Amino acid sequence: MKVDLTVNGKEITADVEDRMLLVHFLRDVADLTATNIGCDTTSCGACTVLFDGESVKSCTVLAAQASGHEITTVEGLASNGVMHPVQRAFHEQHGLQCGFCTPGMVMAIVSLLRENPHPTEEQVRAGLEGNLCRCTGYHNIVRAALAAAEVSS
Amino acid sequence: MSIMGTRVIRTEDPRLLTKGGVYVDDLRTPELDQAARLTFVRSPFAHARIKGIDASEALSAPGVVAVLTVRDMDDLGPPPPPGDEGSEAAPMPLGGAWAEPLLAVDTVRFVGEPVAVVITDGHYQGEEAADLVNVDYDPLPAVVGLGSALTDETLLFPDAATNVALTNPVPTDDTAFDACEVIVERDIVNQRVACVPMEGRATAAVYSDGKLTVWLSSQNAQISRFILAGALGMPPDQIRVIVPDVGGGFGAKVGIDRDGLIVAWAARKTGRALRWTETRSENLVGMTQGRAQLQHIKIGGNRDGRILAYRLEAIQDTGAYPRMSGFLPFMTFLMAPGVYDIPEVQAGYRVVVTNATPISAYRGAGRPEATAAIERAVDLFAAEIGMDPAEVRRRNFVAPDRFPFQTKTGAMYDTGRYEEALDKALAAAGYDELRQEQERRRAAGGVTQLGIGVSAYVEITAGDGGDETAKLIVNDDGSATVYTGSSPHGQGHATAWAMLVQDELGIPMDQVTVLHGDTDLIPIAVGTFASRSLQLGGSAVHKAAIEVKDEARHGAAEMLEAAEADVVLDTSTGVWQVRGDPDTALSWGQVAGHASGGSLVADVSFRQDRPTFPFGAHVSVVEVDTETGQVRMLRHVTVDDAGRVLNPVLTEGQRHGGIAQGAAQALLEEVLYDVDGNPQTSTLADYAAISAPDLPSFELVDSQTPTTLNPLGAKGIGEAGTIGSTPAIQNAVIDAVSHLGIRHIDMPATPQRVWMAINAAQKARAEKGSDQ
């Protein structure tokens, strides 16, 4: 079927299988490979992107469902070569190691801070329950989220 | 000022944060443009004989290029003959009667074992076609768990005539125990856990013009190349292995495993470029898992707190194939006495096969199991004599003036200050106040009780002794390129190695490029595992920098017509000059341009004579809801002394991740099978991988006791957090309910298990009450 998505501000029209997942559309059709696949049960959050500004797990959305909507991936977050405050906070707080969960983790935090610009540590941790990281022990990811909130205030 | 020891944020991050890493499945290299997808057909049975495979239906499905089984492996040599076996202490497959095939031959021995592969043009076609491969299985009784294995009623390898693959018998001399006032003895389960790197296994392969190129998510390209050469019967120089970004390894990506070898073979067999990226459901049955020991401990000593004798018998469940021979329990054996100077130590182990996913290295690889056993044993002993567990530890530590210290099990600890580490951790935690708070809560009889757990540990890093390579080139534009034998997958080597170059040569970090993981560029190397990289790979870079500097000094002296002794490098600016004469200044670019070939090159290997032994102490504070059994981690305080620190940002990150993985084992994670050997935890919806709300922020205390075994003074830090945290947290949970008469709860301390322990203790007290 024909789908028409706006990804990181760019319109992409393609003919895809009805069953194609949004994450496969992003990786294989839009050729945006930062969004990773870490599980097959919507458990890990590595594929988190923004769907009309709100975080979704792109393994659980069909490309067809995203037709007519705006998708933002981590590749579309920086503007004019300047990192988004959440990206910068990840860098400054050492919020990433292997980098695999990072794009999804960053997008989840961008969405979390839009909903709650000044979260407590406990609220950040609760908000990240659906995003797994195996490297950082979450310590510096939480610090990055809190630092980004601080900067944005 | 030297950059060493300062907080430097990573050079890797901007790329990973804005474009994302390039993991195997992200490769868009032209050679893989037309790559087909490989999908495994895996055994749904824990133990079965294969009577036949009918691929006809699959072959006629849309997009199917080929279906391959063991019958198609006629281009491979026979498996190694019996006798060509791994040994007790070498992390190699046992081979012989225990040999593991690539695709299953006539028997499958665990759910998830590769039986056939389907090659398709498209992504989704593979999964559909794999379902159409009709494998006729004749199920056999499954050997599930060690109890079942040890009866030898059902054998995984009938030719071996037993399920016990290796034995290193524990001495049974009770003389030392007979002299003890108090003896405690019990079984302890160190449960099977899954490694769960966020990126699972992934391999892409192209065979063209007699050359095989393999892209692999691995901890070492070079070892993988030799494994490929052996398995496929090819000369190593016809194989190129490329390791791009790797999304975590934790020991499970050392080398290349059976599944990756099959992908490479299939690419050669079919002539098609192939890609395979496993799903998480495959990962949780197909990737090697960790721990899986049943331990029996016996500890004896006197009421003054002195421990006089310790015995550890470990039974290692190695899963369906002994891929590591006896290596893992050997490490447990080696580290059995931990940080204590115990006059009599007896240890031994058996390695046993079961119809489960094979066991291999997982963050700590045999050492967490040793620490968990001794730290639990010391707490049991402390509880028996009614002494504070921290005090018992103090009375038994190896004293700081005893190093290098030869243990009863043969390890040579290089440096250590065990009591100081514990005291620092206790002070930072406010141990005395915590005990008072615990008393208050107990006296008040509330539902939520406080537990304080302590662990003290020593571990072995770069345990293979071993060496690592580095090549450093200074170019005529003043930039430098490092070719490292280490193989980063999150550790931050690009940042750390650039710091080493800047520190020694004054070439700014942003002018230093670090390359790894390509056997065409770096043919000889070992890689990253066993917390070896900084001490070996980093020391190699340091050594290369010194060699380059010596060569540059020679060249600069020639250029300046001065004596070499008068030519100096200002490492704050990277400028060469005759001492005291700024007019003679030469840049690195100028000196390199003067050298033959227009660059300065050092190609070195660094060898460390012996392993190093990091140490530390952890204090865990937990709350236990005595009505529901729910455990909440409140605080976690650690001292992790891994020698001199190059970059605190990186070492802290390693400690954080280690603590969390240790906490995961203590509280949540466990791979489970049903009675027929069917995995019950084969998705992330079922396997309780630890997440952010399960953990507090961690409190890290600095401690640096340099080793003398390498020029950086560094020991390994990758696994320390895991080794220290697991027993501290387990001890904390038990401590929270010890006043109810509970002495032990096996891991993971899930609400159900804690609740059952509380319930059983209450019943026992009630019965005891009614007896009287």
Interface residues (C-beta under 8 A of the other chain):
Chain A: E17 R19 H24 R27 D28 D31 T33 A34 T35 N36 I37 G38 C39 D40 T41 T42 S43 C44 A46 V74 E75 L77 A78 M83 Q87 F90 H91 E92 H94 L96 Q97 C98 G99 F100 C101 T102 P103 V106 E121 E122 V124 R125 A126 L128 E129 G130 N131 L132 C133 R134 C135 T136 G137 Y138 H139 N140 I141 V142 R143
Chain B: I9 R10 E12 D13 P14 L16 L17 T18 K19 G20 G21 V22 Y23 D25 D26 R28 H123 Y124 V196 P197 M198 E199 G200 D245 V246 G247 G248 F250 T277 T279 R280 S281 H489 G490 Q491 G492 V649 L650 E652 G653 H656 G657 G658 I659 A660 Q661 T683 L684 A685 A689 S691 A692 P693 L695 S697 F698 G721
